[in-house]
């Protein structure tokens, strides 16, 4: 199943904590897209994916960043 979470209105560490909470409810084969503002640390999301054994794809864009997690 595909899920999306818009966290562009939040500043760190809230986006990371909210993403981690959302990831705990997902199952194998699920796909989570997170939208982040430019101030969020993408390295923290890469580390989170490694810790949770998720595949991560980070797309840096002009206005916001997009992080895709796949289990």
N, CA, C and O atoms as CSV, one atom per row, in Angstrom:
chain,resi,resn,atom,element,x,y,z
A,1,UNK,N,N,0.839,-1.164,0.000
A,1,UNK,CA,C,0.000,0.000,0.000
A,1,UNK,C,C,0.896,1.243,0.000
A,1,UNK,O,O,1.997,1.213,0.549
A,2,UNK,N,N,0.433,2.317,-0.604
A,2,UNK,CA,C,1.202,3.557,-0.675
A,2,UNK,C,C,0.637,4.579,0.305
A,2,UNK,O,O,-0.575,4.773,0.402
A,3,UNK,N,N,1.549,5.227,1.027
A,3,UNK,CA,C,1.177,6.256,1.989
A,3,UNK,C,C,2.005,7.506,1.725
A,3,UNK,O,O,3.115,7.427,1.200
A,4,UNK,N,N,1.456,8.660,2.094
A,4,UNK,CA,C,2.163,9.921,1.931
A,4,UNK,C,C,1.996,10.743,3.200
A,4,UNK,O,O,0.933,10.754,3.821
A,5,UNK,N,N,3.067,11.429,3.570
A,5,UNK,CA,C,3.067,12.236,4.780
A,5,UNK,C,C,3.710,13.584,4.454
A,5,UNK,O,O,4.885,13.638,4.091
A,6,UNK,N,N,2.949,14.666,4.582
A,6,UNK,CA,C,3.457,16.006,4.300
A,6,UNK,C,C,3.930,16.627,5.608
A,6,UNK,O,O,3.119,16.973,6.468
A,7,UNK,N,N,5.241,16.766,5.752
A,7,UNK,CA,C,5.831,17.321,6.969
A,7,UNK,C,C,6.523,18.652,6.704
A,7,UNK,O,O,7.393,19.066,7.470
A,8,UNK,N,N,6.140,19.322,5.621
A,8,UNK,CA,C,6.804,20.571,5.239
A,8,UNK,C,C,6.570,21.694,6.242
A,8,UNK,O,O,7.346,22.649,6.277
A,9,UNK,N,N,5.528,21.608,7.054
A,9,UNK,CA,C,5.237,22.660,8.021
A,9,UNK,C,C,5.938,22.481,9.360
A,9,UNK,O,O,5.729,23.273,10.279
A,10,UNK,N,N,6.757,21.461,9.479
A,10,UNK,CA,C,7.409,21.150,10.751
A,10,UNK,C,C,8.922,21.319,10.645
A,10,UNK,O,O,9.507,21.161,9.574
A,11,UNK,N,N,9.541,21.644,11.778
A,11,UNK,CA,C,11.000,21.738,11.804
A,11,UNK,C,C,11.559,20.608,12.666
A,11,UNK,O,O,10.868,20.076,13.535
A,12,UNK,N,N,12.809,20.253,12.419
A,12,UNK,CA,C,13.449,19.142,13.128
A,12,UNK,C,C,13.489,19.419,14.616
A,12,UNK,O,O,13.673,20.558,15.046
A,13,UNK,N,N,13.317,18.380,15.386
A,13,UNK,CA,C,13.343,16.965,15.046
A,13,UNK,C,C,11.964,16.356,14.775
A,13,UNK,O,O,11.867,15.145,14.574
A,14,UNK,N,N,10.901,17.158,14.765
A,14,UNK,CA,C,9.558,16.599,14.595
A,14,UNK,C,C,9.377,15.761,13.331
A,14,UNK,O,O,8.790,14.683,13.427
A,15,UNK,N,N,9.843,16.185,12.152
A,15,UNK,CA,C,9.649,15.337,10.964
A,15,UNK,C,C,10.271,13.951,11.119
A,15,UNK,O,O,9.685,12.957,10.691
A,16,UNK,N,N,11.433,13.882,11.717
A,16,UNK,CA,C,12.096,12.593,11.900
A,16,UNK,C,C,11.309,11.703,12.859
A,16,UNK,O,O,11.136,10.511,12.608
A,17,UNK,N,N,10.838,12.284,13.949
A,17,UNK,CA,C,10.051,11.521,14.922
A,17,UNK,C,C,8.724,11.061,14.330
A,17,UNK,O,O,8.294,9.933,14.570
A,18,UNK,N,N,8.076,11.926,13.561
A,18,UNK,CA,C,6.794,11.578,12.945
A,18,UNK,C,C,6.974,10.508,11.872
A,18,UNK,O,O,6.127,9.628,11.723
A,19,UNK,N,N,8.067,10.582,11.133
A,19,UNK,CA,C,8.350,9.567,10.117
A,19,UNK,C,C,8.605,8.219,10.778
A,19,UNK,O,O,8.116,7.189,10.316
A,20,UNK,N,N,9.365,8.235,11.850
A,20,UNK,CA,C,9.667,6.986,12.558
A,20,UNK,C,C,8.390,6.342,13.086
A,20,UNK,O,O,8.231,5.124,13.003
A,21,UNK,N,N,7.481,7.147,13.629
A,21,UNK,CA,C,6.214,6.629,14.136
A,21,UNK,C,C,5.384,6.041,12.998
A,21,UNK,O,O,4.793,4.973,13.156
A,22,UNK,N,N,5.332,6.721,11.859
A,22,UNK,CA,C,4.565,6.239,10.710
A,22,UNK,C,C,5.140,4.929,10.179
A,22,UNK,O,O,4.393,4.055,9.739
A,23,UNK,N,N,6.445,4.793,10.219
A,23,UNK,CA,C,7.101,3.594,9.699
A,23,UNK,C,C,6.791,2.357,10.535
A,23,UNK,O,O,6.801,1.242,10.013
A,24,UNK,N,N,6.516,2.538,11.820
A,24,UNK,CA,C,6.249,1.378,12.680
A,24,UNK,C,C,4.933,0.692,12.327
A,24,UNK,O,O,4.759,-0.493,12.611
A,25,UNK,N,N,4.010,1.420,11.713
A,25,UNK,CA,C,2.703,0.862,11.362
A,25,UNK,C,C,2.678,0.202,9.989
A,25,UNK,O,O,1.684,-0.431,9.632
A,26,UNK,N,N,3.740,0.334,9.219
A,26,UNK,CA,C,3.749,-0.189,7.857
A,26,UNK,C,C,4.239,-1.624,7.802
A,26,UNK,O,O,4.978,-2.087,8.670
A,27,UNK,N,N,3.809,-2.306,6.764
A,27,UNK,CA,C,4.157,-3.715,6.586
A,27,UNK,C,C,5.034,-3.904,5.351
A,27,UNK,O,O,5.200,-2.989,4.546
A,28,UNK,N,N,5.584,-5.091,5.218
A,28,UNK,CA,C,6.425,-5.414,4.070
A,28,UNK,C,C,5.650,-5.150,2.780
A,28,UNK,O,O,4.493,-5.550,2.644
A,29,UNK,N,N,6.297,-4.478,1.846
A,29,UNK,CA,C,5.678,-4.136,0.575
A,29,UNK,C,C,5.037,-2.759,0.559
A,29,UNK,O,O,4.662,-2.267,-0.505
A,30,UNK,N,N,4.904,-2.124,1.731
A,30,UNK,CA,C,4.334,-0.782,1.792
A,30,UNK,C,C,5.351,0.250,1.300
A,30,UNK,O,O,6.554,-0.008,1.264
A,31,UNK,N,N,4.844,1.408,0.928
A,31,UNK,CA,C,5.644,2.478,0.349
A,31,UNK,C,C,5.227,3.769,1.030
A,31,UNK,O,O,4.039,4.094,1.045
A,32,UNK,N,N,6.164,4.511,1.591
A,32,UNK,CA,C,5.881,5.752,2.300
A,32,UNK,C,C,6.660,6.891,1.663
A,32,UNK,O,O,7.886,6.836,1.564
A,33,UNK,N,N,5.944,7.924,1.233
A,33,UNK,CA,C,6.566,9.131,0.694
A,33,UNK,C,C,6.414,10.237,1.731
A,33,UNK,O,O,5.319,10.486,2.237
A,34,UNK,N,N,7.521,10.893,2.039
A,34,UNK,CA,C,7.514,11.987,3.003
A,34,UNK,C,C,7.987,13.253,2.304
A,34,UNK,O,O,9.027,13.256,1.645
A,35,UNK,N,N,7.222,14.325,2.450
A,35,UNK,CA,C,7.618,15.631,1.931
A,35,UNK,C,C,8.205,16.445,3.072
A,35,UNK,O,O,7.612,16.543,4.146
A,36,UNK,N,N,9.374,17.028,2.834
A,36,UNK,CA,C,10.093,17.767,3.871
A,36,UNK,C,C,10.461,19.153,3.383
A,36,UNK,O,O,10.642,19.370,2.184
A,37,UNK,N,N,10.573,20.097,4.316
A,37,UNK,CA,C,11.093,21.405,3.936
A,37,UNK,C,C,12.607,21.312,3.785
A,37,UNK,O,O,13.204,20.299,4.148
A,38,UNK,N,N,13.213,22.331,3.268
A,38,UNK,CA,C,14.652,22.304,2.976
A,38,UNK,C,C,15.515,22.290,4.233
A,38,UNK,O,O,16.706,21.991,4.146
A,39,UNK,N,N,14.947,22.608,5.413
A,39,UNK,CA,C,15.730,22.659,6.632
A,39,UNK,C,C,15.919,21.275,7.265
A,39,UNK,O,O,16.767,21.113,8.143
A,40,UNK,N,N,15.157,20.298,6.839
A,40,UNK,CA,C,15.274,18.956,7.423
A,40,UNK,C,C,16.566,18.283,6.962
A,40,UNK,O,O,16.983,18.429,5.813
A,41,UNK,N,N,17.179,17.556,7.866
A,41,UNK,CA,C,18.435,16.874,7.569
A,41,UNK,C,C,18.170,15.547,6.855
A,41,UNK,O,O,17.645,14.608,7.455
A,42,UNK,N,N,18.524,15.475,5.604
A,42,UNK,CA,C,18.303,14.265,4.823
A,42,UNK,C,C,19.166,13.111,5.323
A,42,UNK,O,O,18.773,11.950,5.212
A,43,UNK,N,N,20.334,13.419,5.869
A,43,UNK,CA,C,21.215,12.379,6.403
A,43,UNK,C,C,20.532,11.640,7.556
A,43,UNK,O,O,20.728,10.435,7.720
A,44,UNK,N,N,19.736,12.349,8.350
A,44,UNK,CA,C,19.015,11.712,9.449
A,44,UNK,C,C,17.990,10.712,8.920
A,44,UNK,O,O,17.774,9.666,9.532
A,45,UNK,N,N,17.365,11.020,7.803
A,45,UNK,CA,C,16.377,10.112,7.221
A,45,UNK,C,C,17.049,8.896,6.581
A,45,UNK,O,O,16.494,7.798,6.585
A,46,UNK,N,N,18.239,9.102,6.037
A,46,UNK,CA,C,18.999,7.955,5.521
A,46,UNK,C,C,19.376,7.012,6.662
A,46,UNK,O,O,19.264,5.794,6.522
A,47,UNK,N,N,19.814,7.559,7.770
A,47,UNK,CA,C,20.180,6.758,8.939
A,47,UNK,C,C,18.962,6.022,9.495
A,47,UNK,O,O,19.061,4.854,9.871
A,48,UNK,N,N,17.831,6.690,9.548
A,48,UNK,CA,C,16.596,6.060,10.006
A,48,UNK,C,C,16.236,4.864,9.131
A,48,UNK,O,O,15.845,3.815,9.644
A,49,UNK,N,N,16.362,5.014,7.833
A,49,UNK,CA,C,16.056,3.919,6.907
A,49,UNK,C,C,16.985,2.733,7.149
A,49,UNK,O,O,16.544,1.584,7.136
A,50,UNK,N,N,18.260,3.007,7.368
A,50,UNK,CA,C,19.213,1.926,7.628
A,50,UNK,C,C,18.872,1.200,8.928
A,50,UNK,O,O,18.912,-0.029,8.984
A,51,UNK,N,N,18.542,1.949,9.956
A,51,UNK,CA,C,18.207,1.355,11.251
A,51,UNK,C,C,16.964,0.472,11.170
A,51,UNK,O,O,16.877,-0.546,11.856
A,52,UNK,N,N,16.010,0.862,10.337
A,52,UNK,CA,C,14.735,0.149,10.226
A,52,UNK,C,C,14.733,-0.872,9.084
A,52,UNK,O,O,13.713,-1.515,8.833
A,53,UNK,N,N,15.861,-1.023,8.395
A,53,UNK,CA,C,15.992,-1.936,7.244
A,53,UNK,C,C,15.017,-1.598,6.115
A,53,UNK,O,O,14.406,-2.486,5.520
A,54,UNK,N,N,14.886,-0.323,5.836
A,54,UNK,CA,C,14.064,0.151,4.729
A,54,UNK,C,C,14.975,0.565,3.582
A,54,UNK,O,O,16.133,0.924,3.795
A,55,UNK,N,N,14.450,0.513,2.383
A,55,UNK,CA,C,15.133,1.059,1.214
A,55,UNK,C,C,14.710,2.523,1.123
A,55,UNK,O,O,13.523,2.832,1.223
A,56,UNK,N,N,15.663,3.417,0.935
A,56,UNK,CA,C,15.342,4.842,0.900
A,56,UNK,C,C,15.772,5.446,-0.436
A,56,UNK,O,O,16.816,5.100,-0.989
A,57,UNK,N,N,14.950,6.343,-0.930
A,57,UNK,CA,C,15.269,7.133,-2.129
A,57,UNK,C,C,15.022,8.586,-1.755
A,57,UNK,O,O,13.916,8.948,-1.351
A,58,UNK,N,N,16.047,9.418,-1.888
A,58,UNK,CA,C,15.929,10.831,-1.539
A,58,UNK,C,C,15.981,11.660,-2.813
A,58,UNK,O,O,16.891,11.525,-3.631
A,59,UNK,N,N,14.976,12.524,-2.959
A,59,UNK,CA,C,14.884,13.385,-4.134
A,59,UNK,C,C,14.931,14.826,-3.654
A,59,UNK,O,O,13.996,15.309,-3.015
A,60,UNK,N,N,16.023,15.506,-3.965
A,60,UNK,CA,C,16.159,16.907,-3.573
A,60,UNK,C,C,15.542,17.774,-4.654
A,60,UNK,O,O,15.860,17.637,-5.835
A,61,UNK,N,N,14.649,18.677,-4.233
A,61,UNK,CA,C,13.964,19.563,-5.159
A,61,UNK,C,C,14.204,21.004,-4.735
A,61,UNK,O,O,14.741,21.255,-3.656
A,62,UNK,N,N,13.817,21.935,-5.564
A,62,UNK,CA,C,14.090,23.349,-5.310
A,62,UNK,C,C,13.384,23.865,-4.049
A,62,UNK,O,O,13.994,24.582,-3.255
A,63,UNK,N,N,12.127,23.515,-3.860
A,63,UNK,CA,C,11.346,24.066,-2.756
A,63,UNK,C,C,11.262,23.110,-1.575
A,63,UNK,O,O,11.320,23.537,-0.422
A,64,UNK,N,N,11.125,21.820,-1.858
A,64,UNK,CA,C,10.997,20.827,-0.798
A,64,UNK,C,C,11.720,19.555,-1.202
A,64,UNK,O,O,12.019,19.349,-2.379
A,65,UNK,N,N,11.993,18.719,-0.245
A,65,UNK,CA,C,12.636,17.430,-0.513
A,65,UNK,C,C,11.616,16.317,-0.359
A,65,UNK,O,O,10.641,16.446,0.382
A,66,UNK,N,N,11.849,15.240,-1.058
A,66,UNK,CA,C,10.972,14.084,-0.992
A,66,UNK,C,C,11.815,12.874,-0.603
A,66,UNK,O,O,12.879,12.630,-1.173
A,67,UNK,N,N,11.319,12.121,0.378
A,67,UNK,CA,C,11.990,10.906,0.826
A,67,UNK,C,C,11.012,9.752,0.626
A,67,UNK,O,O,9.886,9.796,1.121
A,68,UNK,N,N,11.435,8.731,-0.092
A,68,UNK,CA,C,10.605,7.555,-0.335
A,68,UNK,C,C,11.200,6.373,0.424
A,68,UNK,O,O,12.375,6.048,0.256
A,69,UNK,N,N,10.386,5.735,1.255
A,69,UNK,CA,C,10.787,4.548,1.983
A,69,UNK,C,C,10.015,3.350,1.448
A,69,UNK,O,O,8.808,3.438,1.225
A,70,UNK,N,N,10.696,2.242,1.243
A,70,UNK,CA,C,10.076,1.001,0.829
A,70,UNK,C,C,10.579,-0.115,1.730
A,70,UNK,O,O,11.777,-0.209,1.998
A,71,UNK,N,N,9.682,-0.949,2.191
A,71,UNK,CA,C,10.072,-2.043,3.067
A,71,UNK,C,C,10.101,-3.321,2.271
A,71,UNK,O,O,10.408,-4.381,2.817
